[in-house]
Amino acid sequence: MLTIKILGSGCANCKRVEQIARKVVGEMALEAEIVKITDYTDIMAYNILSTPGLVVNEKVVSSGRIPTPAEIATWLADALETA
């Protein structure tokens, strides 16, 4: 099972990243846990400079922008291969 973390305060961009991630997980029929990290101290532990951030299995794959569904699908597929 994949663990996907959305890092951010809950702004519109953070919510959009979460929506895209949930859609891709559904389309790929993956078993994944999606967790929202909103605490600033917890976000800083991932050493990102700006939100929204996307973490897959504790690896930061994106920060400071909204990734495309295709990018997220690629990152999830890569995470499944290395799991």
Stockholm file with secondary structure:
# STOCKHOLM 1.0

chainA/1-83         MLTIKILGSGCANCKRVEQIARKVVGEMALEAEIVKITDYTDIMAYNILSTPGLVVNEKVVSSGRIPTPAEIATWLADALETA
#=GR chainA/1-83 SS CEEEEEESSSCHHHHHHHHHHHHHHHHHTCCEEEEEECCHHHHHTTTCSSSCEEEETTEEEEESSCCCHHHHHHHHHHHHHHC
#=GC SS_cons        CEEEEEESSSCHHHHHHHHHHHHHHHHHTCCEEEEEECCHHHHHTTTCSSSCEEEETTEEEEESSCCCHHHHHHHHHHHHHHC
//
